[in-house]
Amino acid sequence: MDIVRLIFAILLPPVGVFLQVGIGGQFWINIILTLFGYIPGIVHAVWIIAKR
């Protein structure tokens, strides 16, 4: 399942984070980072998925 989350993290970072932690603080942080720049959103999403 982690490979699916990583693919979503690269294509749509908030979806990857949502699949990992649900709607919570990390999800909203990822949306803000993705709005500021696509790359920070990807980095944060991959970090969240790899951490757990």
PDB file of N, CA, C and O in Angstrom:
ATOM      1  N   MET A   1       0.817  -1.198   0.000  1.00  0.00           N
ATOM      2  CA  MET A   1       0.000   0.000   0.000  1.00  0.00           C
ATOM      3  C   MET A   1       0.860   1.261   0.000  1.00  0.00           C
ATOM      4  O   MET A   1       0.428   2.306  -0.486  1.00  0.00           O
ATOM      5  N   ASP A   2       2.079   1.169   0.544  1.00  0.00           N
ATOM      6  CA  ASP A   2       2.942   2.353   0.575  1.00  0.00           C
ATOM      7  C   ASP A   2       3.293   2.837  -0.825  1.00  0.00           C
ATOM      8  O   ASP A   2       3.435   4.042  -1.033  1.00  0.00           O
ATOM      9  N   ILE A   3       3.437   1.940  -1.781  1.00  0.00           N
ATOM     10  CA  ILE A   3       3.778   2.359  -3.135  1.00  0.00           C
ATOM     11  C   ILE A   3       2.637   3.178  -3.734  1.00  0.00           C
ATOM     12  O   ILE A   3       2.890   4.135  -4.466  1.00  0.00           O
ATOM     13  N   VAL A   4       1.407   2.825  -3.442  1.00  0.00           N
ATOM     14  CA  VAL A   4       0.249   3.590  -3.927  1.00  0.00           C
ATOM     15  C   VAL A   4       0.252   4.977  -3.283  1.00  0.00           C
ATOM     16  O   VAL A   4      -0.003   5.977  -3.953  1.00  0.00           O
ATOM     17  N   ARG A   5       0.538   5.031  -1.998  1.00  0.00           N
ATOM     18  CA  ARG A   5       0.599   6.327  -1.314  1.00  0.00           C
ATOM     19  C   ARG A   5       1.708   7.194  -1.878  1.00  0.00           C
ATOM     20  O   ARG A   5       1.524   8.400  -2.040  1.00  0.00           O
ATOM     21  N   LEU A   6       2.860   6.602  -2.182  1.00  0.00           N
ATOM     22  CA  LEU A   6       3.959   7.376  -2.748  1.00  0.00           C
ATOM     23  C   LEU A   6       3.613   7.897  -4.141  1.00  0.00           C
ATOM     24  O   LEU A   6       3.978   9.020  -4.491  1.00  0.00           O
ATOM     25  N   ILE A   7       2.923   7.104  -4.925  1.00  0.00           N
ATOM     26  CA  ILE A   7       2.505   7.569  -6.255  1.00  0.00           C
ATOM     27  C   ILE A   7       1.544   8.748  -6.106  1.00  0.00           C
ATOM     28  O   ILE A   7       1.675   9.749  -6.811  1.00  0.00           O
ATOM     29  N   PHE A   8       0.585   8.632  -5.196  1.00  0.00           N
ATOM     30  CA  PHE A   8      -0.330   9.754  -4.955  1.00  0.00           C
ATOM     31  C   PHE A   8       0.419  10.961  -4.396  1.00  0.00           C
ATOM     32  O   PHE A   8       0.073  12.102  -4.704  1.00  0.00           O
ATOM     33  N   ALA A   9       1.447  10.716  -3.572  1.00  0.00           N
ATOM     34  CA  ALA A   9       2.219  11.820  -2.998  1.00  0.00           C
ATOM     35  C   ALA A   9       2.947  12.602  -4.082  1.00  0.00           C
ATOM     36  O   ALA A   9       3.137  13.811  -3.954  1.00  0.00           O
ATOM     37  N   ILE A  10       3.349  11.931  -5.134  1.00  0.00           N
ATOM     38  CA  ILE A  10       4.038  12.625  -6.223  1.00  0.00           C
ATOM     39  C   ILE A  10       3.039  13.320  -7.141  1.00  0.00           C
ATOM     40  O   ILE A  10       3.286  14.442  -7.585  1.00  0.00           O
ATOM     41  N   LEU A  11       1.926  12.675  -7.426  1.00  0.00           N
ATOM     42  CA  LEU A  11       0.946  13.263  -8.338  1.00  0.00           C
ATOM     43  C   LEU A  11       0.083  14.321  -7.653  1.00  0.00           C
ATOM     44  O   LEU A  11      -0.064  15.431  -8.165  1.00  0.00           O
ATOM     45  N   LEU A  12      -0.484  13.981  -6.507  1.00  0.00           N
ATOM     46  CA  LEU A  12      -1.339  14.887  -5.731  1.00  0.00           C
ATOM     47  C   LEU A  12      -0.958  14.760  -4.254  1.00  0.00           C
ATOM     48  O   LEU A  12      -1.527  13.937  -3.536  1.00  0.00           O
ATOM     49  N   PRO A  13      -0.005  15.564  -3.800  1.00  0.00           N
ATOM     50  CA  PRO A  13       0.516  15.395  -2.429  1.00  0.00           C
ATOM     51  C   PRO A  13      -0.537  15.348  -1.320  1.00  0.00           C
ATOM     52  O   PRO A  13      -0.411  14.508  -0.429  1.00  0.00           O
ATOM     53  N   PRO A  14      -1.570  16.200  -1.322  1.00  0.00           N
ATOM     54  CA  PRO A  14      -2.548  16.098  -0.224  1.00  0.00           C
ATOM     55  C   PRO A  14      -3.283  14.756  -0.183  1.00  0.00           C
ATOM     56  O   PRO A  14      -3.659  14.291   0.893  1.00  0.00           O
ATOM     57  N   VAL A  15      -3.488  14.141  -1.329  1.00  0.00           N
ATOM     58  CA  VAL A  15      -4.170  12.838  -1.342  1.00  0.00           C
ATOM     59  C   VAL A  15      -3.286  11.780  -0.687  1.00  0.00           C
ATOM     60  O   VAL A  15      -3.782  10.936   0.060  1.00  0.00           O
ATOM     61  N   GLY A  16      -1.985  11.817  -0.959  1.00  0.00           N
ATOM     62  CA  GLY A  16      -1.065  10.873  -0.326  1.00  0.00           C
ATOM     63  C   GLY A  16      -1.060  11.015   1.186  1.00  0.00           C
ATOM     64  O   GLY A  16      -1.056  10.019   1.910  1.00  0.00           O
ATOM     65  N   VAL A  17      -1.060  12.253   1.661  1.00  0.00           N
ATOM     66  CA  VAL A  17      -1.092  12.491   3.112  1.00  0.00           C
ATOM     67  C   VAL A  17      -2.435  12.063   3.686  1.00  0.00           C
ATOM     68  O   VAL A  17      -2.487  11.477   4.767  1.00  0.00           O
ATOM     69  N   PHE A  18      -3.526  12.348   2.972  1.00  0.00           N
ATOM     70  CA  PHE A  18      -4.850  11.941   3.436  1.00  0.00           C
ATOM     71  C   PHE A  18      -4.933  10.427   3.588  1.00  0.00           C
ATOM     72  O   PHE A  18      -5.495   9.942   4.570  1.00  0.00           O
ATOM     73  N   LEU A  19      -4.392   9.677   2.645  1.00  0.00           N
ATOM     74  CA  LEU A  19      -4.421   8.217   2.734  1.00  0.00           C
ATOM     75  C   LEU A  19      -3.607   7.703   3.918  1.00  0.00           C
ATOM     76  O   LEU A  19      -3.893   6.635   4.459  1.00  0.00           O
ATOM     77  N   GLN A  20      -2.596   8.465   4.315  1.00  0.00           N
ATOM     78  CA  GLN A  20      -1.745   8.031   5.422  1.00  0.00           C
ATOM     79  C   GLN A  20      -2.330   8.418   6.784  1.00  0.00           C
ATOM     80  O   GLN A  20      -2.400   7.583   7.686  1.00  0.00           O
ATOM     81  N   VAL A  21      -2.750   9.679   6.938  1.00  0.00           N
ATOM     82  CA  VAL A  21      -3.149  10.165   8.271  1.00  0.00           C
ATOM     83  C   VAL A  21      -4.588  10.634   8.366  1.00  0.00           C
ATOM     84  O   VAL A  21      -5.062  10.908   9.468  1.00  0.00           O
ATOM     85  N   GLY A  22      -5.295  10.736   7.259  1.00  0.00           N
ATOM     86  CA  GLY A  22      -6.658  11.244   7.289  1.00  0.00           C
ATOM     87  C   GLY A  22      -6.664  12.761   7.332  1.00  0.00           C
ATOM     88  O   GLY A  22      -5.647  13.410   7.090  1.00  0.00           O
ATOM     89  N   ILE A  23      -7.838  13.318   7.647  1.00  0.00           N
ATOM     90  CA  ILE A  23      -7.943  14.779   7.724  1.00  0.00           C
ATOM     91  C   ILE A  23      -7.526  15.195   9.123  1.00  0.00           C
ATOM     92  O   ILE A  23      -8.215  14.931  10.109  1.00  0.00           O
ATOM     93  N   GLY A  24      -6.394  15.843   9.176  1.00  0.00           N
ATOM     94  CA  GLY A  24      -5.845  16.301  10.443  1.00  0.00           C
ATOM     95  C   GLY A  24      -4.871  17.439  10.177  1.00  0.00           C
ATOM     96  O   GLY A  24      -4.877  18.041   9.103  1.00  0.00           O
ATOM     97  N   GLY A  25      -4.057  17.716  11.143  1.00  0.00           N
ATOM     98  CA  GLY A  25      -3.103  18.813  11.026  1.00  0.00           C
ATOM     99  C   GLY A  25      -2.121  18.648   9.884  1.00  0.00           C
ATOM    100  O   GLY A  25      -1.861  19.599   9.147  1.00  0.00           O
ATOM    101  N   GLN A  26      -1.573  17.452   9.728  1.00  0.00           N
ATOM    102  CA  GLN A  26      -0.599  17.211   8.662  1.00  0.00           C
ATOM    103  C   GLN A  26      -1.222  17.372   7.283  1.00  0.00           C
ATOM    104  O   GLN A  26      -0.560  17.832   6.352  1.00  0.00           O
ATOM    105  N   PHE A  27      -2.480  17.000   7.146  1.00  0.00           N
ATOM    106  CA  PHE A  27      -3.187  17.154   5.871  1.00  0.00           C
ATOM    107  C   PHE A  27      -3.296  18.629   5.496  1.00  0.00           C
ATOM    108  O   PHE A  27      -3.020  19.000   4.355  1.00  0.00           O
ATOM    109  N   TRP A  28      -3.697  19.475   6.451  1.00  0.00           N
ATOM    110  CA  TRP A  28      -3.863  20.900   6.167  1.00  0.00           C
ATOM    111  C   TRP A  28      -2.525  21.574   5.932  1.00  0.00           C
ATOM    112  O   TRP A  28      -2.420  22.465   5.089  1.00  0.00           O
ATOM    113  N   ILE A  29      -1.499  21.160   6.666  1.00  0.00           N
ATOM    114  CA  ILE A  29      -0.154  21.688   6.419  1.00  0.00           C
ATOM    115  C   ILE A  29       0.283  21.353   5.003  1.00  0.00           C
ATOM    116  O   ILE A  29       0.879  22.185   4.319  1.00  0.00           O
ATOM    117  N   ASN A  30      -0.012  20.140   4.564  1.00  0.00           N
ATOM    118  CA  ASN A  30       0.372  19.740   3.218  1.00  0.00           C
ATOM    119  C   ASN A  30      -0.377  20.536   2.161  1.00  0.00           C
ATOM    120  O   ASN A  30       0.207  20.893   1.138  1.00  0.00           O
ATOM    121  N   ILE A  31      -1.631  20.818   2.377  1.00  0.00           N
ATOM    122  CA  ILE A  31      -2.379  21.637   1.414  1.00  0.00           C
ATOM    123  C   ILE A  31      -1.749  23.028   1.306  1.00  0.00           C
ATOM    124  O   ILE A  31      -1.592  23.553   0.203  1.00  0.00           O
ATOM    125  N   ILE A  32      -1.393  23.619   2.428  1.00  0.00           N
ATOM    126  CA  ILE A  32      -0.766  24.942   2.407  1.00  0.00           C
ATOM    127  C   ILE A  32       0.580  24.886   1.695  1.00  0.00           C
ATOM    128  O   ILE A  32       0.882  25.756   0.879  1.00  0.00           O
ATOM    129  N   LEU A  33       1.390  23.875   1.992  1.00  0.00           N
ATOM    130  CA  LEU A  33       2.683  23.750   1.323  1.00  0.00           C
ATOM    131  C   LEU A  33       2.520  23.532  -0.174  1.00  0.00           C
ATOM    132  O   LEU A  33       3.301  24.065  -0.963  1.00  0.00           O
ATOM    133  N   THR A  34       1.527  22.765  -0.572  1.00  0.00           N
ATOM    134  CA  THR A  34       1.288  22.524  -1.988  1.00  0.00           C
ATOM    135  C   THR A  34       0.830  23.803  -2.681  1.00  0.00           C
ATOM    136  O   THR A  34       1.191  24.041  -3.834  1.00  0.00           O
ATOM    137  N   LEU A  35       0.054  24.614  -2.007  1.00  0.00           N
ATOM    138  CA  LEU A  35      -0.367  25.886  -2.586  1.00  0.00           C
ATOM    139  C   LEU A  35       0.805  26.851  -2.743  1.00  0.00           C
ATOM    140  O   LEU A  35       0.857  27.613  -3.709  1.00  0.00           O
ATOM    141  N   PHE A  36       1.742  26.823  -1.802  1.00  0.00           N
ATOM    142  CA  PHE A  36       2.921  27.681  -1.898  1.00  0.00           C
ATOM    143  C   PHE A  36       3.884  27.208  -2.980  1.00  0.00           C
ATOM    144  O   PHE A  36       4.596  28.008  -3.587  1.00  0.00           O
ATOM    145  N   GLY A  37       3.896  25.926  -3.209  1.00  0.00           N
ATOM    146  CA  GLY A  37       4.775  25.358  -4.225  1.00  0.00           C
ATOM    147  C   GLY A  37       4.581  23.859  -4.276  1.00  0.00           C
ATOM    148  O   GLY A  37       4.428  23.202  -3.247  1.00  0.00           O
ATOM    149  N   TYR A  38       4.587  23.338  -5.461  1.00  0.00           N
ATOM    150  CA  TYR A  38       4.307  21.914  -5.640  1.00  0.00           C
ATOM    151  C   TYR A  38       5.391  21.042  -4.997  1.00  0.00           C
ATOM    152  O   TYR A  38       5.086  20.022  -4.380  1.00  0.00           O
ATOM    153  N   ILE A  39       6.642  21.443  -5.142  1.00  0.00           N
ATOM    154  CA  ILE A  39       7.769  20.650  -4.612  1.00  0.00           C
ATOM    155  C   ILE A  39       7.729  20.552  -3.085  1.00  0.00           C
ATOM    156  O   ILE A  39       7.907  19.452  -2.563  1.00  0.00           O
ATOM    157  N   PRO A  40       7.507  21.641  -2.340  1.00  0.00           N
ATOM    158  CA  PRO A  40       7.399  21.480  -0.877  1.00  0.00           C
ATOM    159  C   PRO A  40       6.275  20.535  -0.464  1.00  0.00           C
ATOM    160  O   PRO A  40       6.409  19.803   0.517  1.00  0.00           O
ATOM    161  N   GLY A  41       5.180  20.544  -1.197  1.00  0.00           N
ATOM    162  CA  GLY A  41       4.084  19.624  -0.898  1.00  0.00           C
ATOM    163  C   GLY A  41       4.491  18.179  -1.108  1.00  0.00           C
ATOM    164  O   GLY A  41       4.136  17.305  -0.317  1.00  0.00           O
ATOM    165  N   ILE A  42       5.238  17.929  -2.175  1.00  0.00           N
ATOM    166  CA  ILE A  42       5.711  16.562  -2.446  1.00  0.00           C
ATOM    167  C   ILE A  42       6.680  16.109  -1.364  1.00  0.00           C
ATOM    168  O   ILE A  42       6.574  14.993  -0.856  1.00  0.00           O
ATOM    169  N   VAL A  43       7.621  16.973  -1.014  1.00  0.00           N
ATOM    170  CA  VAL A  43       8.614  16.616   0.008  1.00  0.00           C
ATOM    171  C   VAL A  43       7.926  16.306   1.335  1.00  0.00           C
ATOM    172  O   VAL A  43       8.264  15.323   1.995  1.00  0.00           O
ATOM    173  N   HIS A  44       6.977  17.129   1.723  1.00  0.00           N
ATOM    174  CA  HIS A  44       6.262  16.904   2.981  1.00  0.00           C
ATOM    175  C   HIS A  44       5.466  15.604   2.929  1.00  0.00           C
ATOM    176  O   HIS A  44       5.470  14.840   3.894  1.00  0.00           O
ATOM    177  N   ALA A  45       4.787  15.347   1.819  1.00  0.00           N
ATOM    178  CA  ALA A  45       3.983  14.129   1.700  1.00  0.00           C
ATOM    179  C   ALA A  45       4.847  12.879   1.766  1.00  0.00           C
ATOM    180  O   ALA A  45       4.500  11.920   2.455  1.00  0.00           O
ATOM    181  N   VAL A  46       5.965  12.882   1.058  1.00  0.00           N
ATOM    182  CA  VAL A  46       6.860  11.719   1.085  1.00  0.00           C
ATOM    183  C   VAL A  46       7.433  11.540   2.483  1.00  0.00           C
ATOM    184  O   VAL A  46       7.583  10.411   2.951  1.00  0.00           O
ATOM    185  N   TRP A  47       7.755  12.641   3.155  1.00  0.00           N
ATOM    186  CA  TRP A  47       8.290  12.561   4.508  1.00  0.00           C
ATOM    187  C   TRP A  47       7.258  11.944   5.461  1.00  0.00           C
ATOM    188  O   TRP A  47       7.599  11.086   6.275  1.00  0.00           O
ATOM    189  N   ILE A  48       6.005  12.381   5.358  1.00  0.00           N
ATOM    190  CA  ILE A  48       4.934  11.832   6.220  1.00  0.00           C
ATOM    191  C   ILE A  48       4.747  10.349   5.964  1.00  0.00           C
ATOM    192  O   ILE A  48       4.588   9.575   6.908  1.00  0.00           O
ATOM    193  N   ILE A  49       4.764   9.940   4.700  1.00  0.00           N
ATOM    194  CA  ILE A  49       4.549   8.533   4.367  1.00  0.00           C
ATOM    195  C   ILE A  49       5.734   7.675   4.808  1.00  0.00           C
ATOM    196  O   ILE A  49       5.547   6.569   5.315  1.00  0.00           O
ATOM    197  N   ALA A  50       6.949   8.182   4.616  1.00  0.00           N
ATOM    198  CA  ALA A  50       8.140   7.417   4.991  1.00  0.00           C
ATOM    199  C   ALA A  50       8.311   7.336   6.507  1.00  0.00           C
ATOM    200  O   ALA A  50       8.868   6.365   7.020  1.00  0.00           O
ATOM    201  N   LYS A  51       7.830   8.362   7.228  1.00  0.00           N
ATOM    202  CA  LYS A  51       7.977   8.406   8.678  1.00  0.00           C
ATOM    203  C   LYS A  51       7.147   7.334   9.363  1.00  0.00           C
ATOM    204  O   LYS A  51       7.561   6.797  10.390  1.00  0.00           O
ATOM    205  N   ARG A  52       5.998   7.017   8.817  1.00  0.00           N
ATOM    206  CA  ARG A  52       5.094   6.056   9.472  1.00  0.00           C
ATOM    207  C   ARG A  52       5.318   4.719   8.909  1.00  0.00           C
ATOM    208  O   ARG A  52       4.663   3.760   9.317  1.00  0.00           O
TER     209      ARG A  52
END
